[in-house]
Amino acid sequence: MTSPSTPQRLDDEGLRALGLDPARLPVHVAIIMDGNGRWAVRRGLPRVEGHRAGRAAIRRTVEAAVELGIRVLTLFAFSTENWRRPREEVEALCALYEQVLWEETPELARNGVRVHVIGDRSEFPPSLREAIRYAEESTAGNEVLHLVGALNYGGRAEIVQAARALAAAVCRGELRAEAIGEEELASRLQTYPLPDPDLIIRTAGEKRLSNFLVWQSAYAELHFTDVLWPEFDRQALVEALRDYQGRIRRFGGLDAG
């Protein structure tokens, strides 16, 4: 997920040269990585080759996020609905994730990247679960970039799990039902204590969230690009950041002036 060279964070002058305001960068960028299959089909290749090409895009994006000063990067890699895909494709995806985690974690660790995985990992093969554990434990002390991989993840399921945790706390007498508010629910989500995303990017021209970070995206800015994920690069990320910085975030408030 990183390149062989160690990415260096740009200074304010370097950011301004890219047309970015250093004071208005999003803290958390989340990406719905879409278009791997279409990329492969257009080239007459099996769909799995698109996923393999997407690995290089992840590497480029992680490096760019470090350079641009993004603190949290969440990537939607496998949804709870993706189990409906052909068995061969699902098995190939699991094998690819396992390979990526084992091969890329040492470089991620050296570059100060901390790996988190959200989603229900219990349905994955034991070997993939072990690779996830290895990546998380090997990078646990890093702070340059929090890299969150959403695997077998669904936003609605996450909220249901949080609600069950709250209900159990009430039944145990640890929490009063009338004391439950947004903070109590948010603290039971898998992304806690990371901040909610400021910007959500979706590639390949689709314009929907697809059950991604349903609670956390309430006030996120959305950026949609026609670029297929295997072709996503630093420039595409910079363009999304420019779009983000061109907006006024009011969080439900009135227009200024």
C-alpha positions, 0 to 999 in steps of 0.5 A: 500500500505504499511505494518503495520510496518514503513519502515526505509531507509537503510544506505549505509552499508545496501545497500552495503550488498545487493550488491547496490551502494548507489551513483547509485540508480535510483531516479524514478522507474516505474513498469508495474504490469503484471501477476495478471490474470495468477497468479489466473488462474494457481491456479484455481481462478477467475482473480479478486483474482489475483488482490487482491493478487497484492495488497500485492505486492504493499504493499511490493514494496512501503515498499521496495522502502522506505527502498532502498531510491527510491524517486519516484515509479510509478505503472501502475495499469489500462490502457486506454485499460483495459476497454475492459476487461469483465465488471465484472472484470473492476467493481471489479478492480474499487472497489478494487482501492477504497478500497485500497485508503481508507484503506491504505492512513492513513498508507501511510501518516504516513510513509511520502508517497505522493500519485499522480494519473495520467490518466483520472479519469473522467470515474471512478465512483464518489466514486473512484474519491472521494477516489483518492481525499482523498488519494492525499489531505491527503498525499500532504505534504509528501516527503519520497516517491512520489507514482504515480498510473497510472489509466485509463492512456495511454501514447499517450493520455497524449501526445495528451492532452499536444499538445492540451494544447500547441495549446490552449496557442498559440491561446491565444497568451501566447506562440509562436509556434516556441518557443515550445520545449521539455521542454514546452511539458514536462511541460504539462505532468501529471507527471510534475514536477517529474523526468522521470523514470530511470528504468522501470520494467515489470513483468510476462515475457512480453517485451513491454511498452504497452503505458506506459510513452511513452514520459518519458521513452525515456532514461529509462533502461528497466528490464523484469522479469518472476516473476508474479506481485503477487509474486513480492517482495523486492528481485525482486526489489533489483535484478532489481536495481542490473541489472540497476547498471550494465549498463552504461547510455550514453544518446546517447553519445559515450562509455567511453574509 
